Each structure stands twice: as C-alpha cells, then as structure tokens.
C-alpha cells in the first residue's frame, strides 16, 4: 500500500483528533492485527501500527508505543512541526510571518553555536528583523547555500 493509503490517513487522523482522544490508541494483537482499527476503520490494526511507526521514524509524529500481553498501543500521539509541514500547515499563515519565524529561529539557535557562528546568527537575526521580505529571502538563500556547502565540505 502507498503513503496515501496508510501514513497520510494516520497523520490526518492524529492532526484532526483532539489531543485527549489520542491518549490511548489500541493497535491490536501483535500477531493477528487484521481487525479494523477502532480509530481508523479503513486500516487494520496492524497497518495502523506500522503507519504510526513509520511516521514516528520520519519525525512526523511523536508518541509512546507500548506492548503488553501481546497487544500494541500508542499514547500521547501528536503531529510534529515536520508533520505539519508535510500537511502544508506550517508555518501558520496567521499571526506569524516568515521574518518573525526566521528571527526566532536564529535567536534560539545562537546560544548553541560556537561563538563566531553565534555572533553571525545574532547579527543575521537583527538584520532580518529590519529587512524587507524580498531581501530576507535572498539572504536566507545565500546563508542556506553556505551552510549546505559547509556541511558537505
């Protein structure tokens, strides 16, 4: 089965379900999970468990998987920022501009970098806060290219 048949419905269900309703998702018998999943009947329990594992492995959801008495279950499932990006819902359109998000990222990243890079990140954050959206995009592209080259070289 393809992404659209397994992972996407599971990701959509987690995103659209209130957090309190994703607290204990039973994915059934570890050996015979061919029953329809209670929370997503178009998938079997086994398919849902596998889809959740892959979504977690790729960083699109987080949660706690457990096993007891031959049964599997998931608790505290939620979609990550990367999961929201896959769904086309991040960054949020309202209340946050690309500039604000970039400034916040640079400011949060700076303390974790070596001093020279931290200074550059703080300067870039200050500059971004003052620049127009077009100039910001050009600067981001340039910095992303430089960081990519540094990572490869």
C-alpha positions as CSV (number, residue, x, y, z in Angstrom):
1,X,0.0,0.0,0.0
2,X,1.1,3.6,-0.7
3,X,1.7,6.6,1.5
4,X,-1.8,7.9,0.6
5,X,-3.4,4.7,1.8
6,X,-1.6,4.2,5.2
7,X,0.5,7.1,6.6
8,X,-1.4,10.0,5.3
9,X,-4.8,8.9,6.8
10,X,-3.0,8.2,10.1
11,X,-1.3,11.6,10.1
12,X,-4.6,13.3,9.2
13,X,-6.4,11.4,12.0
14,X,-3.8,12.5,14.6
15,X,-3.9,16.1,13.4
16,X,-7.7,16.3,13.4
17,X,-8.3,14.5,16.7
18,X,-8.2,16.4,19.9
19,X,-5.1,15.5,22.0
20,X,-7.2,13.9,24.7
21,X,-8.6,11.5,22.2
22,X,-5.2,10.3,21.0
23,X,-4.2,9.3,24.6
24,X,-4.6,5.5,24.2
25,X,-4.7,4.1,20.7
26,X,-5.0,0.4,20.6
27,X,-3.3,-1.1,17.6
28,X,-4.3,-4.6,18.5
29,X,-2.8,-8.1,18.6
30,X,0.9,-8.1,17.6
31,X,0.5,-11.4,15.7
32,X,-3.0,-11.2,14.3
33,X,-3.9,-7.5,13.9
34,X,-6.2,-7.9,10.9
35,X,-9.2,-6.4,12.6
36,X,-10.2,-2.9,11.5
37,X,-8.5,-0.2,13.7
38,X,-11.1,1.3,16.0
39,X,-9.9,4.9,15.4
40,X,-9.3,4.5,11.6
41,X,-11.5,1.6,10.3
42,X,-10.1,1.8,6.7
43,X,-6.9,0.4,8.1
44,X,-6.3,-2.8,10.0
45,X,-4.8,-2.6,13.5
46,X,-1.5,-3.9,12.1
47,X,-1.5,-1.4,9.3
48,X,-2.2,1.5,11.7
49,X,0.6,0.3,14.0
50,X,3.0,0.1,11.0
51,X,2.0,3.5,9.7
52,X,2.5,5.1,13.2
53,X,5.9,3.5,13.4
54,X,6.9,4.9,10.0
55,X,5.5,8.4,10.8
56,X,7.4,8.4,14.1
57,X,10.6,7.1,12.4
58,X,10.5,10.0,9.9
59,X,9.8,12.6,12.6
60,X,6.3,13.4,11.5
61,X,4.6,12.4,14.8
62,X,5.7,11.7,18.3
63,X,4.1,9.4,20.8
64,X,4.8,6.5,23.1
65,X,4.4,2.9,21.8
66,X,3.9,0.1,24.3
67,X,3.2,-3.6,24.3
68,X,1.5,-5.6,26.9
69,X,0.1,-9.2,26.8
70,X,0.7,-9.5,23.1
71,X,-1.1,-6.2,22.3
72,X,0.3,-2.9,21.0
73,X,-0.9,0.5,21.8
74,X,0.2,4.2,21.4
75,X,-0.2,7.0,23.8
76,X,0.2,10.8,23.6
77,X,0.3,11.0,19.8
78,X,0.8,14.4,18.3
79,X,1.9,15.8,14.9
80,X,5.3,17.4,14.9
81,X,6.2,20.6,13.1
82,X,7.6,18.5,10.3
83,X,4.3,16.6,10.1
84,X,2.5,19.9,9.8
85,X,4.9,20.9,7.0
86,X,4.1,17.7,5.2
87,X,0.4,18.6,5.5
88,X,1.1,22.1,4.2
89,X,0.1,23.7,7.5
90,X,3.3,25.1,8.9
91,X,4.4,27.8,9.4
92,X,0.9,29.0,10.3
93,X,-0.4,31.6,7.9
94,X,-1.9,33.8,10.6
95,X,0.0,35.6,13.3
96,X,3.5,34.6,12.1
97,X,5.4,36.0,9.2
98,X,8.4,34.3,7.7
99,X,10.6,37.1,9.0
100,X,9.3,36.6,12.6
101,X,9.9,32.9,12.4
102,X,13.4,33.3,11.0
103,X,14.3,35.8,13.6
104,X,13.1,33.5,16.4
105,X,15.0,30.5,14.9
106,X,18.2,32.5,14.6
107,X,17.9,33.8,18.2
108,X,17.2,30.4,19.6
109,X,20.0,28.8,17.6
110,X,22.7,31.3,18.5
111,X,23.4,30.1,22.1
112,X,24.0,26.6,20.8
113,X,26.6,27.6,18.2
114,X,30.4,28.2,18.5
115,X,31.0,31.9,19.3
116,X,31.8,33.0,15.8
117,X,28.7,31.4,14.3
118,X,26.6,32.6,17.3
119,X,27.6,36.2,16.6
120,X,26.8,35.7,12.9
121,X,23.4,34.2,13.8
122,X,22.6,37.1,16.2
123,X,23.6,39.6,13.5
124,X,21.5,37.9,10.9
125,X,18.5,37.8,13.2
126,X,18.9,41.6,13.8
127,X,19.3,42.2,10.1
128,X,16.3,40.0,9.2
129,X,14.2,41.9,11.7
130,X,15.0,45.1,9.8
131,X,14.8,43.9,6.2
132,X,12.0,43.6,3.7
133,X,10.7,40.2,2.8
134,X,12.4,40.1,-0.6
135,X,15.8,40.9,0.8
136,X,15.3,38.4,3.6
137,X,14.6,35.6,1.1
138,X,17.8,36.4,-0.8
139,X,19.8,36.4,2.4
140,X,18.3,33.2,3.6
141,X,19.0,31.5,0.3
142,X,22.6,32.7,0.5
143,X,23.1,31.5,4.1
144,X,21.4,28.2,3.4
145,X,23.7,27.6,0.5
146,X,26.7,28.5,2.6
147,X,25.6,26.2,5.4
148,X,25.0,23.4,2.9
149,X,28.4,23.8,1.5
150,X,30.0,23.9,5.0
151,X,28.1,20.7,5.9
152,X,29.3,18.9,2.8
153,X,32.9,20.2,2.9
